[in-house]
């Protein structure tokens, strides 16, 4: 979880975090967990084959900012994180979830507590799960 980008506010607004994952099932699980917990989230475009070129660099493996800020910047930020996940994990069919909570994570320069309920719902804690 990260308050990674102001682009999240443009993508999903002040009440919904942006989520990016490599597994469709995990995406559905996260959206459902958001509805159960009240920590709402909405999926972003998952297209590394289209967006990873945004990180091309002449002097490094990749740069940590996008070339074109108008090209799915929030999704690109999640793909930047994805590029740093151990490839052995992903090869073993590892699912990962990035939650960009810049918008719902703060209000009037103070933390809102956003994300606690989402995580508790994701792990199935009593009172935070549709199973309880």
C-alpha positions as CSV (number, residue, x, y, z in Angstrom):
1,X,0.0,0.0,0.0
2,X,1.3,3.4,-0.8
3,X,0.3,7.0,-1.1
4,X,2.2,6.8,-4.3
5,X,0.8,9.3,-6.8
6,X,-1.3,12.3,-7.2
7,X,-2.3,10.6,-10.4
8,X,-4.4,8.2,-8.2
9,X,-6.7,11.2,-7.4
10,X,-7.1,11.8,-11.1
11,X,-7.8,8.1,-11.8
12,X,-10.2,7.2,-9.0
13,X,-10.8,10.2,-6.8
14,X,-10.8,11.0,-3.1
15,X,-13.0,8.1,-1.9
16,X,-11.7,5.1,-3.9
17,X,-8.1,3.8,-3.9
18,X,-6.6,2.6,-7.1
19,X,-5.7,-1.0,-7.3
20,X,-3.4,-2.8,-9.7
21,X,-2.8,-6.6,-9.8
22,X,-1.6,-9.3,-12.1
23,X,-4.4,-11.6,-11.2
24,X,-8.1,-11.0,-12.1
25,X,-9.3,-13.1,-9.2
26,X,-7.3,-11.0,-6.8
27,X,-8.7,-7.8,-8.4
28,X,-12.3,-9.1,-7.7
29,X,-11.4,-10.1,-4.2
30,X,-10.0,-6.6,-3.4
31,X,-13.0,-4.8,-4.8
32,X,-15.3,-7.0,-2.7
33,X,-13.1,-6.5,0.4
34,X,-13.4,-2.8,-0.2
35,X,-17.2,-3.0,-0.3
36,X,-17.3,-5.2,2.9
37,X,-14.9,-2.9,4.8
38,X,-15.9,0.5,3.5
39,X,-12.4,1.1,2.2
40,X,-13.5,1.4,-1.4
41,X,-11.1,0.6,-4.3
42,X,-11.3,0.5,-8.1
43,X,-9.1,-1.4,-10.6
44,X,-6.7,0.3,-12.9
45,X,-5.6,-0.7,-16.4
46,X,-3.2,-3.6,-16.2
47,X,-1.1,-3.5,-19.4
48,X,2.7,-3.9,-18.8
49,X,3.2,-4.7,-22.4
50,X,1.9,-1.2,-23.3
51,X,3.1,0.8,-20.4
52,X,6.6,-0.4,-19.4
53,X,8.1,1.6,-22.3
54,X,7.3,4.7,-20.2
55,X,10.4,3.8,-18.0
56,X,12.9,3.6,-20.9
57,X,16.2,5.2,-20.1
58,X,19.4,5.9,-22.0
59,X,21.6,5.6,-18.9
60,X,19.9,3.2,-16.5
61,X,17.9,-0.1,-16.5
62,X,14.8,2.1,-16.1
63,X,13.9,5.5,-14.8
64,X,11.5,6.1,-11.9
65,X,9.3,8.5,-13.7
66,X,7.1,8.2,-16.7
67,X,8.0,9.7,-20.1
68,X,4.4,10.8,-20.8
69,X,2.4,11.9,-17.8
70,X,-0.8,11.6,-19.8
71,X,-0.4,7.9,-20.5
72,X,-2.1,6.0,-17.6
73,X,0.4,7.5,-15.0
74,X,-1.2,5.7,-12.1
75,X,-1.1,2.4,-13.8
76,X,2.5,3.1,-14.7
77,X,3.4,3.7,-11.1
78,X,2.0,0.3,-10.2
79,X,4.0,-1.3,-13.0
80,X,7.1,0.4,-11.7
81,X,6.5,-1.4,-8.4
82,X,5.8,-4.7,-10.2
83,X,9.1,-4.5,-12.0
84,X,10.9,-4.7,-8.6
85,X,9.1,-7.9,-7.4
86,X,11.3,-10.9,-7.5
87,X,10.8,-12.7,-10.8
88,X,11.0,-16.1,-9.0
89,X,7.9,-15.1,-7.0
90,X,5.9,-14.2,-10.2
91,X,7.2,-17.3,-12.0
92,X,5.6,-19.4,-9.2
93,X,2.3,-17.9,-10.1
94,X,2.5,-15.3,-7.4
95,X,-0.3,-12.8,-7.3
96,X,0.4,-9.3,-6.0
97,X,-1.8,-6.3,-5.3
98,X,-0.8,-2.7,-5.3
99,X,-3.1,-0.2,-3.5
100,X,-2.5,3.5,-4.3
101,X,-4.4,5.3,-1.6
102,X,-3.2,8.9,-2.0
103,X,-6.8,10.2,-2.2
104,X,-8.7,8.3,0.5
105,X,-5.6,8.0,2.8
106,X,-5.7,11.7,3.9
107,X,-8.1,14.5,4.5
108,X,-7.2,18.0,5.6
109,X,-3.6,16.9,5.8
110,X,-4.4,14.2,8.3
111,X,-4.4,10.4,7.9
112,X,-7.8,8.8,7.6
113,X,-7.0,5.2,8.6
114,X,-7.9,4.1,5.1
115,X,-6.6,0.7,4.3
116,X,-6.8,-1.0,7.7
117,X,-10.3,-2.3,7.1
118,X,-9.3,-3.3,3.5
119,X,-6.4,-5.4,4.7
120,X,-8.4,-7.0,7.5
121,X,-11.1,-7.9,5.0
122,X,-8.6,-9.2,2.5
123,X,-7.1,-11.6,5.1
124,X,-10.6,-12.6,6.4
125,X,-10.4,-11.2,9.9
126,X,-13.7,-11.7,11.9
127,X,-16.0,-8.7,11.5
128,X,-14.2,-7.7,8.3
129,X,-15.1,-10.5,6.1
130,X,-18.1,-11.5,4.1
131,X,-17.4,-15.0,5.5
132,X,-17.9,-13.9,9.2
